[in-house]
Amino acid sequence: MIVAVIGGTGVYDAQWLENVTENTIDTPYGKALVLEGRISHIHDPVYFMNRHGLDHSVPPHLVNYRANLFALRSLGVERVVATTAVGSLNVDFEPGTMVLANQFLDFTKARAHTFHQGGPTGVVHTDMTEPYCPYSRHVLQSVAAAREIPCHNGGVYVATEGPRFETPAEIRAFRLLGGDVVGMTGVPEVVLARELGLCYSTVSLVTNFAAGLASAPLTHQEVLEVMAQNVAHLRTVLLNALPALTEPGDCQCQRVPT
């Protein structure tokens, strides 16, 4: 299976790839920049996409998620691993911990959430019982455990619109609803991946406790600093998991709704 990595906040480059080339892909939803490279022991190319663009210039509510996912699928990508920086709603998920979400709660407001717009192609209702690939999560968790890197396989990702951070009142509500981590980019990315039949997983790195749980107000600089401190662990997990992620897994992700 051909694999792509979508880099979020703090994961901006593809230095871990060899023989990198840039590709600008035209899609019905706009252009997308994709880097193509090679990794030892993997026959097919591996792709990398910087979700926020050069110099972190694209805020979460303006990311062209449809163009990004459509471009990867048009290149033959079948499995996607996305990284995100998140705040923790769960006292057991401390800063520096990785979380492999298995469910999400969507509180975004003004984004293009689907490829299916009705009309001649009809109305499609995509099943989201298992939005994140269980095989991918198992591989990532196994690699992290073997290297004693803190990683939770399972958790509820709460997606907010951004770009502002959440209020303490919102965080209390999200906790009551069962949320474990909160971020701004997980949706609609996961939904679009499921619509395209991609095996999709998210490696979320906890950078802080969310508002009301933290001891001081949060800044974006703090998020970047914690990401910088832990990005080596993130790359270690990705690099060592990628060979296994090119193998077909026991999942139903590629069932595309009709």
N, C-alpha and C positions, 0 to 999 in steps of 0.2 A: 504494500500500500504506500502511496506517495503521501508524505507528511509535510505540513506547514506549521510554523510557529508564529503566532501573533504576539508581538511584544507590546506590553502596556507601559505605564509609568515606570521609569527607571530601567527599562529594557529596550534600548534604542538602537543597538547596532547588531551586526551579524559577524562579529570577529571570530566567533566559534565555527564559522563556515569557511571552507576553502574554495578558491577559484570563483569568487562571487561576481555575478553580473546583475545589472539592473534591468528590469522589464517594466514598461508602462503598459498596462492592459486596459484596452477600451471595453467598456461594458455598457449595457443599456441604461445604467444608473450613474455613469460617469467614469472617470479614469481612476486607476489604482496602481500604486507603485509596489512592485514585488521584487525582492531580491532572491536570486537563485544561486545555490552553492552546493558543495559536496561535503560529505563526512565519510571518514574511513569506515569500511565494512558495510556501507549502504550503497546499493547499486544505483538506485534512482536519485535524481536531484532532491534536495531539501529546500523548501521555500521559507522565507522570512518576510514578515510584513510589520512595519512600524505603525501601530494603530493611530498614534497622535501626530504623525508626520515629523518632518525635520524640526529640530529645536523645540519639540513639544508644542507645536504651533496650533494644533487642532483640539479644541476643548471637547469633553466627552459628549455633549449634546449635539455637536456638529460633525462628529465622525460619520463618514459615508459608509455605514455598515453594509448596506446592500452591495455597493460596488466592491468592497473588500472581499466579501464572501463569494460573490459571483465570479470575481477574478480568479480566486484560488480554485474554485470548482472548474473553471474553464481551462486551467492548467493541468487538470487531472488529479488535483489533490483529493484525497479520500479521508484523511484524518487530520484534525487541527488541534493543536495544544495552544491555548491562549494564556497569557499571564496578566494578572491584575494586581494592583495595590489596593488593599482594603483596610477598613477599620474594624475592630472587633466589638461585637455585642455580647460575646461569650467570655466569661472570665477565665475559662480554660484555654482559650485561644490567645496566647500572649504574643506581643510584638516579636517578629522574627520567625513565627510559626507559619508553615504552609498549610493551606486548606484546599482540599479537592471537593468542591461543591457537588452535591447530588440533587439539589432542588433549588428553586429560586422564588422570590417574591418580586413582582414588578411594580414599581412606583414611578416609572418614567412617564412622561406626559406628551411630548411633542416630537416623536421620532417615527420614521418609517419602519414599521415593525414586521412587514411581511412582503414576500414576492407576489402573493396571491391577491389580485385586485378585482376579482370577479370578471364580468364581461364574457367574451367568447370562451375564455379558458375555464369558466365556471367558478364555483365557490369551493374552497378547500379548507377543511378544518383539520389542522395538524395535531396529532396525538403528542402530548408532552408528559406522559406518565414517567418517562425516564429521559430527561432532557440532556443529561451528561453521560458520555460513553462509559459504561462500567468496566470494560476491558482496559481502556486507557487509564482510568483511575487506579485500577489494580496494579498496572505496570509502574505508574509513577509512585504509588505508595510503597511498593516493594523496593524500588531503587532508593528512595529516601530512607527507608528503614535499614537497608543494608549499609548505609553510610551514616547512620545515626543522626539524620537530619530531621528535626521535629516536623511531622506532617500528619494531618488529620484527614482520613479518607471518609468524607461525608460532612455535610454542613449546608445550611440554607443561606444562599447569597441574596441579599436584599439590594435591588437595583434602584438607584435614585436618579433624578434628572440631572442634578448638578447645574452649573459648575460649583455652586456653593456647597459648603459642608452642611450636614444635617443639624437640626436643633436637638437639645436634650429631650424635648418632648417627643419628637419624632423617633429618637432612639429608644425611648421607653416603650413606645407603641410597637416598634419593630421587634423588640425583645418579647413583648407579650404575644406577638404573632408567630414566634418561633425562629426569628432570624438569628443567625450566628455571626455573619460578617456583612459589611455594607460597602458598596462601591458604586461607580457611575457608568461602567462600560459593559457589564455582563449581559445586559439586555438592550437591544434585540439580537445581539450577536449569536447567542445560543439558539434563539428561535429560528433565525435565518439559516443557521447551520443544520438544524433539524429538518427544515423544509427542503434543503438541498441533499439530504441523505448523507451528511458528513458525520463521521465519528468525532465528536467535539468534547473537549474537556477543558477545564479552567484550573490553573495553578494560581491560587490567590495567596499573596504574601501579606501577612498582617503587619502593618506599619505602626499601628497605634490603637489604643482603646478609643472608642467613639465618644462623641460629646456627652458629657454627663458622667461618663465612666473614667475619663482621663482627669488628671490632676490640674491641667492647664489647657487653655485654648489651643486648638490645633492649627498649624500652618502647613502650607504646601512644602515649604523647605524642610520641615521635619519629616514629611513623607519621603522626600527625595533622599534625605540622609539615611534613613532606616533602610530604604531600598538599596542604596549604595553599599551599606554594610552587609547586606544579605544576598546580593545579586550573585555572588560567587556560588552560594549553595544552590540557588535557582538554576544557574547554568550547569552545575554538576549533575543535578537531577535530570535536566532536559537532555544533555549530551549522552548520558548513560542509559536513558530510557528510549531514545530515538530508534536504535536498532530493533528493539522488541516492538515498538510502535509501528514499524513497517510491516509487521506480520498481521495477518487477519486475526481478529479476535472473536470471542463468543459474545456477540452483541447483535442487536436488531436495528442499529442506527441507520443502516443504509436502505431501510424500507422507506421509500419516498411516497408521501400521501398523494392520492389521485382524486 
